[in-house]
Amino acid sequence: MKQKTAQGFILIEILVSVMVFSVGVLFLVQTLSQITKSNQHISDNYNAMLLIDNLLNRLSSQEVLAASGTEPIQDKAFAWQIDYSNSLEGLKQVILRVTWQTKAREYSAELKHKLIVLE
């Protein structure tokens, strides 16, 4: 008498494979979400540093700037502030501070620099 051999998959094997696949897809989606958030944070930091560099270049060229302001960059408002203090004769310490807001919290970047003042 010939015995029939099982062909194909049984239901439990299919359920286990679907569960393993679902966990893998969930992990992939979570990883992509973290990468997107990290990429946005890096982009915001880069834009803040470009704004600080722009402000420093404008100050170095003796352009008179207000003490604070706001620059819209990529649909986000970057607020900046400039603080001066006299450090030595002919030198001024300049602190450039940029802040911006995301959904989660507020971030800031700061640069301290000494400028030669020609009077």
Secondary structure, DSSP 8 states (H G I E B T S, - for coil): -------S--HHHHHHHHHHHHHHHHHHHHHHHHHHHHHHHHHHHHHHHHHHHHHHHHHHTT----SEEEEEETTEEEEEEEEEEEEETTEEEEEEEEEEE-SS-EEEEEEEEEEE---
